[in-house]
Amino acid sequence: MLYEIAGDADAPANSRLSAIKEILDRTVGKGAMLGGEEQEPAPIEIVFRIVDTRSDTT
C-alpha cells in the first residue's frame, strides 16, 4: 500500500512524502545489522526526487 501511494502521481504530495518516509524508516532507517555484524549507527543521507511526468519537470 505504501508503494502505491508513493508512486501515485495523482496523490497529494504530502501523502506521497509520508509514504516514502515510512518506507525508508521501515527499511534503511532502522537497519543496524550489515553483513551479519552489528555496526555503529551512522548518519545516512538519502536523496530522491519526485518527477511530475505530466509536465516532465522535477
PADRENLUM-742403 format. One record per atom (N, C-alpha, C, O): residue number from 1; residue in one letter; atom name; y negated, z, x negated. Coordinates in Angstrom, 2 decimals, padded with zeros to 5 digits. Layout:
REM PADRENLUM-742403
   num   residuo   atomo         y         z         x
   NUM         a      CA         Y         Z         X
...
REM end
This chain:
REM PADRENLUM-742403
   num   residuo   atomo         y         z         x
     1         m       N    001.19    000.00   -000.82
     1         m      CA    000.00    000.00    000.00
     1         m       C   -001.26    000.00   -000.86
     1         m       O   -002.22   -000.71   -000.56
     2         l       N   -001.26    000.79   -001.93
     2         l      CA   -002.44    000.83   -002.81
     2         l       C   -002.70   -000.53   -003.45
     2         l       O   -003.85   -000.95   -003.59
     3         y       N   -001.63   -001.22   -003.83
     3         y      CA   -001.80   -002.53   -004.45
     3         y       C   -002.38   -003.53   -003.44
     3         y       O   -003.16   -004.40   -003.81
     4         e       N   -001.98   -003.40   -002.19
     4         e      CA   -002.50   -004.30   -001.16
     4         e       C   -004.00   -004.07   -000.96
     4         e       O   -004.77   -005.03   -000.85
     5         i       N   -004.41   -002.82   -000.92
     5         i      CA   -005.84   -002.51   -000.75
     5         i       C   -006.62   -002.98   -001.97
     5         i       O   -007.68   -003.59   -001.82
     6         a       N   -006.12   -002.71   -003.17
     6         a      CA   -006.81   -003.10   -004.40
     6         a       C   -006.97   -004.61   -004.51
     6         a       O   -007.95   -005.09   -005.07
     7         g       N   -006.01   -005.36   -003.99
     7         g      CA   -006.06   -006.80   -004.11
     7         g       C   -006.66   -007.52   -002.92
     7         g       O   -006.75   -008.75   -002.91
     8         d       N   -007.07   -006.77   -001.90
     8         d      CA   -007.61   -007.38   -000.68
     8         d       C   -009.10   -007.68   -000.86
     8         d       O   -009.92   -006.76   -000.89
     9         a       N   -009.43   -008.94   -000.98
     9         a      CA   -010.82   -009.35   -001.19
     9         a       C   -011.71   -009.03    000.00
     9         a       O   -012.93   -008.96   -000.14
    10         d       N   -011.12   -008.83    001.17
    10         d      CA   -011.90   -008.52    002.37
    10         d       C   -012.11   -007.02    002.58
    10         d       O   -012.90   -006.62    003.43
    11         a       N   -011.42   -006.19    001.81
    11         a      CA   -011.58   -004.74    001.93
    11         a       C   -012.91   -004.32    001.32
    11         a       O   -013.40   -004.97    000.39
    12         p       N   -013.49   -003.24    001.83
    12         p      CA   -014.75   -002.75    001.24
    12         p       C   -014.55   -002.39   -000.24
    12         p       O   -013.48   -001.92   -000.63
    13         a       N   -015.58   -002.61   -001.03
    13         a      CA   -015.49   -002.38   -002.47
    13         a       C   -015.11   -000.94   -002.79
    13         a       O   -014.31   -000.70   -003.70
    14         n       N   -015.65    000.04   -002.06
    14         n      CA   -015.32    001.44   -002.37
    14         n       C   -013.85    001.74   -002.09
    14         n       O   -013.25    002.55   -002.79
    15         s       N   -013.26    001.10   -001.09
    15         s      CA   -011.83    001.29   -000.82
    15         s       C   -010.99    000.68   -001.93
    15         s       O   -009.99    001.25   -002.35
    16         r       N   -011.40   -000.49   -002.39
    16         r      CA   -010.67   -001.15   -003.48
    16         r       C   -010.74   -000.32   -004.76
    16         r       O   -009.73   -000.15   -005.45
    17         l       N   -011.93    000.20   -005.08
    17         l      CA   -012.07    001.02   -006.28
    17         l       C   -011.28    002.32   -006.17
    17         l       O   -010.69    002.76   -007.15
    18         s       N   -011.27    002.93   -005.00
    18         s      CA   -010.49    004.16   -004.80
    18         s       C   -009.00    003.88   -004.99
    18         s       O   -008.28    004.69   -005.59
    19         a       N   -008.53    002.75   -004.48
    19         a      CA   -007.12    002.39   -004.65
    19         a       C   -006.79    002.16   -006.12
    19         a       O   -005.74    002.61   -006.60
    20         i       N   -007.67    001.47   -006.83
    20         i      CA   -007.46    001.23   -008.26
    20         i       C   -007.44    002.54   -009.03
    20         i       O   -006.59    002.74   -009.90
    21         k       N   -008.37    003.44   -008.71
    21         k      CA   -008.41    004.75   -009.37
    21         k       C   -007.11    005.51   -009.13
    21         k       O   -006.56    006.11   -010.06
    22         e       N   -006.62    005.50   -007.90
    22         e      CA   -005.39    006.20   -007.59
    22         e       C   -004.19    005.60   -008.33
    22         e       O   -003.33    006.33   -008.82
    23         i       N   -004.13    004.28   -008.40
    23         i      CA   -003.06    003.61   -009.15
    23         i       C   -003.09    004.03   -010.61
    23         i       O   -002.06    004.36   -011.19
    24         l       N   -004.28    004.02   -011.21
    24         l      CA   -004.41    004.41   -012.61
    24         l       C   -004.08    005.88   -012.82
    24         l       O   -003.43    006.22   -013.81
    25         d       N   -004.50    006.75   -011.92
    25         d      CA   -004.17    008.17   -012.03
    25         d       C   -002.67    008.41   -011.98
    25         d       O   -002.15    009.27   -012.69
    26         r       N   -002.00    007.65   -011.15
    26         r      CA   -000.56    007.83   -010.99
    26         r       C    000.25    007.23   -012.14
    26         r       O    001.41    007.59   -012.33
    27         t       N   -000.35    006.34   -012.88
    27         t      CA    000.39    005.69   -013.97
    27         t       C   -000.16    006.12   -015.32
    27         t       O    000.41    007.00   -015.96
    28         v       N   -001.22    005.53   -015.76
    28         v      CA   -001.76    005.76   -017.10
    28         v       C   -002.37    007.14   -017.25
    28         v       O   -002.16    007.81   -018.26
    29         g       N   -003.11    007.58   -016.26
    29         g      CA   -003.88    008.82   -016.37
    29         g       C   -003.06    010.06   -016.57
    29         g       O   -003.56    011.04   -017.11
    30         k       N   -001.83    010.06   -016.14
    30         k      CA   -001.01    011.25   -016.26
    30         k       C    000.14    011.08   -017.26
    30         k       O    001.02    011.93   -017.35
    31         g       N    000.13    009.99   -017.99
    31         g      CA    001.21    009.75   -018.94
    31         g       C    001.01    010.51   -020.24
    31         g       O    000.12    010.20   -021.02
    32         a       N    001.85    011.53   -020.47
    32         a      CA    001.78    012.30   -021.71
    32         a       C    002.94    011.99   -022.63
    32         a       O    002.90    012.35   -023.81
    33         m       N    003.97    011.33   -022.11
    33         m      CA    005.13    011.01   -022.92
    33         m       C    005.11    009.53   -023.28
    33         m       O    005.10    008.67   -022.39
    34         l       N    005.12    009.23   -024.55
    34         l      CA    005.15    007.85   -025.01
    34         l       C    006.23    007.73   -026.08
    34         l       O    006.23    008.50   -027.04
    35         g       N    007.12    006.80   -025.92
    35         g      CA    008.17    006.60   -026.90
    35         g       C    009.13    007.77   -027.02
    35         g       O    009.75    007.96   -028.07
    36         g       N    009.25    008.56   -025.95
    36         g      CA    010.18    009.68   -025.98
    36         g       C    009.63    010.93   -026.66
    36         g       O    010.29    011.97   -026.63
    37         e       N    008.46    010.86   -027.25
    37         e      CA    007.87    012.01   -027.92
    37         e       C    006.61    012.45   -027.18
    37         e       O    005.84    011.62   -026.70
    38         e       N    006.42    013.75   -027.10
    38         e      CA    005.22    014.24   -026.46
    38         e       C    004.03    013.98   -027.37
    38         e       O    004.08    014.28   -028.57
    39         q       N    002.97    013.45   -026.82
    39         q      CA    001.77    013.11   -027.57
    39         q       C    000.62    014.03   -027.15
    39         q       O    000.59    014.53   -026.03
    40         e       N   -000.30    014.22   -028.06
    40         e      CA   -001.51    014.96   -027.73
    40         e       C   -002.33    014.13   -026.74
    40         e       O   -002.43    012.91   -026.90
    41         p       N   -002.91    014.76   -025.75
    41         p      CA   -003.77    014.00   -024.84
    41         p       C   -004.93    013.35   -025.60
    41         p       O   -005.56    014.00   -026.43
    42         a       N   -005.19    012.11   -025.33
    42         a      CA   -006.28    011.38   -026.00
    42         a       C   -007.04    010.59   -024.95
    42         a       O   -006.48    010.19   -023.93
    43         p       N   -008.31    010.37   -025.20
    43         p      CA   -009.08    009.57   -024.23
    43         p       C   -008.51    008.16   -024.13
    43         p       O   -008.11    007.56   -025.13
    44         i       N   -008.49    007.64   -022.93
    44         i      CA   -008.02    006.28   -022.68
    44         i       C   -009.15    005.53   -022.00
    44         i       O   -009.69    005.99   -020.99
    45         e       N   -009.51    004.41   -022.54
    45         e      CA   -010.55    003.58   -021.93
    45         e       C   -009.88    002.40   -021.26
    45         e       O   -009.16    001.63   -021.90
    46         i       N   -010.15    002.25   -019.98
    46         i      CA   -009.59    001.15   -019.22
    46         i       C   -010.76    000.35   -018.67
    46         i       O   -011.63    000.90   -017.99
    47         v       N   -010.76   -000.93   -018.95
    47         v      CA   -011.83   -001.81   -018.49
    47         v       C   -011.22   -002.83   -017.55
    47         v       O   -010.22   -003.47   -017.88
    48         f       N   -011.82   -002.98   -016.39
    48         f      CA   -011.36   -004.01   -015.47
    48         f       C   -012.56   -004.59   -014.77
    48         f       O   -013.65   -004.01   -014.79
    49         r       N   -012.37   -005.73   -014.18
    49         r      CA   -013.44   -006.37   -013.43
    49         r       C   -012.90   -006.86   -012.11
    49         r       O   -011.73   -007.23   -011.99
    50         i       N   -013.77   -006.86   -011.13
    50         i      CA   -013.40   -007.36   -009.81
    50         i       C   -014.07   -008.71   -009.65
    50         i       O   -015.29   -008.84   -009.82
    51         v       N   -013.29   -009.69   -009.33
    51         v      CA   -013.79   -011.05   -009.19
    51         v       C   -013.81   -011.41   -007.72
    51         v       O   -012.80   -011.28   -007.02
    52         d       N   -014.94   -011.87   -007.25
    52         d      CA   -015.06   -012.36   -005.88
    52         d       C   -014.70   -013.84   -005.91
    52         d       O   -015.52   -014.68   -006.28
    53         t       N   -013.48   -014.15   -005.52
    53         t      CA   -013.01   -015.53   -005.61
    53         t       C   -013.70   -016.44   -004.61
    53         t       O   -013.70   -017.67   -004.76
    54         r       N   -014.30   -015.86   -003.58
    54         r      CA   -015.01   -016.69   -002.59
    54         r       C   -016.26   -017.31   -003.17
    54         r       O   -016.59   -018.45   -002.87
    55         s       N   -016.97   -016.54   -004.02
    55         s      CA   -018.20   -017.09   -004.61
    55         s       C   -018.03   -017.37   -006.10
    55         s       O   -018.95   -017.86   -006.76
    56         d       N   -016.81   -017.05   -006.64
    56         d      CA   -016.49   -017.29   -008.04
    56         d       C   -017.49   -016.61   -008.98
    56         d       O   -017.96   -017.20   -009.95
    57         t       N   -017.81   -015.34   -008.67
    57         t      CA   -018.67   -014.53   -009.54
    57         t       C   -017.97   -013.24   -009.86
    57         t       O   -017.02   -012.84   -009.18
    58         t       N   -018.43   -012.57   -010.91
    58         t      CA   -017.84   -011.27   -011.27
    58         t       C   -018.80   -010.17   -010.97
    58         t       O   -018.49   -009.00   -011.20
REM end
